[in-house]
Amino acid sequence: MSKIQIAFATAAFLVMAGCSSAPKSNEVGAAYVSSAQYASFTCDQLINEAESVRRSVPGLEAAVDKHRDSQKNVELVTWILFWPAAFALDKGTENSSQLAKAKGELEAISLAMKSKKCG
């Protein structure tokens, strides 16, 4: 192989290694959660609920990021060995949707706290 072919192959390899359809945790947006479900909560209950959800977020973010990292490796191998299968890879929607729901719950709780004028 010539140096140009090697350089092209290396560049293509690096581009494919950086591509993944699985999102990073910071790319996952909040899903809509109605604040109406928290209307009957007191301020203390809202604070406790928010803390409970906040404690779960780092674990969910880690799961999303771990899936993305493992998916990048699988995707790279798939592109090299059998590229059509790369379009059917798992995007991590289960982990991402759980994280999105948690972020949405935090927003809903925050809205409920504002409407009740909690500190």
N, C-alpha and C positions, 0 to 999 in steps of 0.2 A: 504494500500500500504506500502511496505517496504521502508526503507530509501534509498536503492539502486534504486528502481523504481522511487522514487520522485526525486532523484538526476539526474537520466537519463532523466526523463521527463523535468526537469528544464533545463538541458544542451541542449536538443533537441530544446526546446522552444527558448532559447537564440540564438542558431545557426540559426534557421529559421528567427528570428527577424532581424538578421544582414544581411540576404541575400536579395538582390533585384536586379532585372535585369535592372532597370532604372538607368542610369548613373548619377554620380555626375557631377556638372558643370566643375570641373577641369579634369574630365576624357573625356570630349568632345573635340575631335581634330578639327582642322581647315579643312573645306571643300575646295577643290580646286576652286579658283576663278582666272580667267585670268587677268593679269595686263594690257592686251591690251585695256580693256575698259577704262582705266585711261590714256592712252597714250596722248590724246589730252588735258588733264588737265594741268593747270599751277601749279607751286609749291603752291601758295596760295590756289587754289582750292583743291589740294590734301590734304593740311593741314586741311582745313575746312571739307572735306569729312571724313578724318580720325577721327577728333574730333566728328563728327556726329555719326559715327559708334561706337566709343569708349563710347559715352554717352549711347548707347543702350545696350552695353554688360552687365553692372551690372544688369539691369532688366531682361535680358534673362537668366543670370546665376541664379538669384533668382528664376525665374520660373522653371528652370530645377531642382534646389535643392528642391523647394517646392513640385514639382511633385514626386521627389524621396522619400521625407519624407512621403507624404501621401500614396504613393504606398507601402512603407515598411509596413505600418499599414494594408492596405488592403490585402497585400500578407500574412501577419501573420494570419489574420482572415481566409483567404481562405485556408491556409494550415491546420488550425485547423478544419474548418467546411467541406470543400470539396476540398481536395488536387489536384485532376486532373485539376481543374479550375485555379490553380496557374500558369500553363504553358501558359495560354492564356491572362495573364494580360498585360495591356498597358505598354510599355517600355518608353513612353514619347518621341517618335521619332519626333513629331512635334516641341516641344520645343528644343530638342537637335539639330535638323537640322537647326533651325533658329540661334541658338548659333554658330554652326559649320560654317554656311554661314557668319555670322558677323566676326568670327575669320579669315576666309579665305579672306574676303574683306580687313581686316586690313593688312594681309600679302601681298595681291596684291597691295594695296596702298603703302605699305612700299617699295616693289620692284620698283614701278613706281617712287617713290621719289628718290630712289637710282640711277635709270637710268637717271633721270633728274638732279642729283646732288643737290637736295634740301637740305637746312641746316637742 
